[in-house]
């Protein structure tokens, strides 16, 4: 496989993951963090970091909007629920500690 084809396949896989997560707003970011160690915010941050590494200025908010397809505050208002005590406890256990 040539490099360009590999890049295109990786980009397609990223878009499929983004679209899958967009279709599943019931899956909360904290649950993703607790189970997989990453969430939508991580993906948006990695997108922003990739842009910045290539000299493309992008803020955290711009990266989130690019990933979520809307301002992050709108996504939170539409989809995010209050974390339960169990979710918060699991996150505290699994979160990397400095």
N, C-alpha and C positions, 0 to 999 in steps of 0.2 A: 504494500500500500504506500502511495506517495504521501509526503508530508501534508500537502494541501487537502487531500481527501481525509486524512486523519483529523485535521483541524475541523473540517466541515462536519464530520461525524461526531466529534466531541461537542461542537456547538449545538448540533441537533439534539444530542442527548441532554445537554444543559437546558435547552428550551423545553424539551419534553418533561423534565423534572420540574421546571418552573411552572409549566402549564398544569401538570398533575397537582402540584401543591396549591395552585390557584383554584382548582376545582374542589379542593378538600380543605376549606377554611375551618371545618370542624376539628381538624388536627391542629392542636394548639402548639405554638413554638416551644413552650416549656416541656410538652410531652416529647417533642422531637429531640430537644436537648437532653432530656432524661434517658431516652432510649438510644439515640444515635450520636449524641455529642455535638450536633450542629442543628441549626434551624434556618428559617428563611432569612433572618437577619445576618447570619454567618454568610450565606450565599450572596446576599446583597453587598456585604463588606468585601468579600473576595472579588466580586465584580468591580467594585470601586477601586480596590487595591491593584487589580490588573490594569484598569484604565490609568491610574496614577503612575504605575510602573512604565507605561508606554508614553508618558508625557501628556496624557489627556487629563486635564483638571476635572475632578469629580468629587463633590462633597459626600459625606455620609448620607445626607438626606437625598441627594441626587441618585446615589447608588440604590438606596431603598426604593425610590420612586421607579427607577428603571426595572428593578426586580419585581416589585409588587404591582406595577402597572397603574399606580395611583399614589398620591401622597400617603406616607406611612400612617399619619394620624387618621386618615380616612379609613384605611384598612383596619386599624385598631378599633375604631368606633363601630365598624360594621361586623367585625369577626372575633375580636379577642374577648375572652371571658376572664373573669377573676380567677387567679390560680388558687387551688385548694391548698389546705395545710399539708396534705400528703404530697402534692406536686412540689411545693416549696421545699419540703424536707428532702425529697428525692434529689432535687436540684442542688441543694446545699451539700449533699453527700457526694454527688457525681461531678460537681463543678471543679475545674482546676483551681488549686489553691496556690497562691504565691508565697 
